[in-house]
Amino acid sequence: MIELKDVSKTFTLHNQGSAVIDVVSGVSFHVAAGECVALTGASGAGKSTLMRMIYGNYLTQAGAICIGDVDIVQAEPREVIALRRAVLGYVSQFLRVVPRVATLDVVADPLRALGVPAEVAAAKAQDLLARLNIPQRLWPLSPTTFSGGEQQRVNIARGFAHAYPALLLDEPTASLDATNREVVLSLIEEAKTRGAAIIGIFHDDAARARVCDREIDVSVFAPGPSINGEAVGHQRGTAA
């Protein structure tokens, strides 16, 4: 469902003499339907950069990033937008929404964008918000006024409103208490059961061990000798 082939990324610092920073090179791996793969590595290894490349927020210098039959690297903007609407979901660490839009509408919006009737979309949003312990009195309010943990739960509800076939999760359990952490892990397990291909960044070791089938150490793709093939991760600690 998700496949990266020999992907490379650099940043050019135009305000510093056009210095070129090599981030990752030769990244190749795939994620099957119903599988959750964790991106690991030290801070600065390129985990979040790689995830933004997969979502199409960052340009890719070389290689292919295929979501189903669409190569994000070569796709037209309209193709990327259509892919994000129906196929590729992304739960980032930060909630970015239009101010003054009610929380219920924020969560229901991905479904309405797909033509789901308003009442059905609202019912799904209500179910997720209740499950993630967002008090009903807050649903008519903008989530921009909420605490960090509440905003993260709204973000998660929005990301799981539609049954995306592919899903990117950037620290989904960060800022959450034990009760809500359990809810999020259950949502991930349910997504895997229905066949979603998931890539996640988890600094919570216990959460990663519970929901992830494999780990990809992004640091092995740091600039240096070329790395070929897919033997880049491990299956719960065993070389793959």
Steps between C-alpha positions, in 0.01 A plus 500: 500500500793734575833456322814713500764433236849651528370827647737789573454843655717810532437850630664806343563787742473799266566751780825323591689498175272235344648234726350156427400274789465131415221353713436145377616300200396169347190442714317186388229312689135408469199474730232243429129532566428427866860569605636772729863598455683728742763752390776505760834674547653777706363852498599663172529170312230612255189317623260795478659619175444157346139497615440845347651374176259207498210741550632728226574802720871481417641456151706188433829533311509142372308175509132408515240506778200294396170501688297234324550579133589870546862616515499806725832615353363523144133575573328822404373716789138405426597131524666557838192685628272217385731243661497685832124532491422131451810282547779654711429634847747689719487565873771754578612619842325833452137585432467755220142613439310808391425708812141516624400171332325272749684189616219276376535648151879466509472127564214444255664698217702211343178300461299791359779562248436148369127564461387323817162641612536768767303307762707184447826697517384676818405170663844355427666813636290486817593136553872569468494811718311313771735205475800733535342664805444848355209639708183560299483860623819568301377362168345831381821691585814548293776257605750787476388590854569151639794364698784327316374154592145583392623637168699182441190288561298714258779454247487124548120494469527693174768262370293190576163636385547354152626143453815598309673206329837659590571698815794702632524555876750745651519441875130413539527423873698810596340728764242234590414347835479124546125481430515688170823330400312169522221636279750611234681167501166324460415724202832407340436131557153531348646680196749217453222244526303667219814496284657845535871531424648718775832679547556651842752682716471381860734619775284296739684167502205304641258643243742422217546142620125450523381626161803485268596191302839627383742784561693698239811671639513821295858570613630223270396722208716789615739624228789261451555170323200396293260250650311270268200276552253495784698341783481819704274423791437231752203295599457572870876494554588230246698588189278508191 
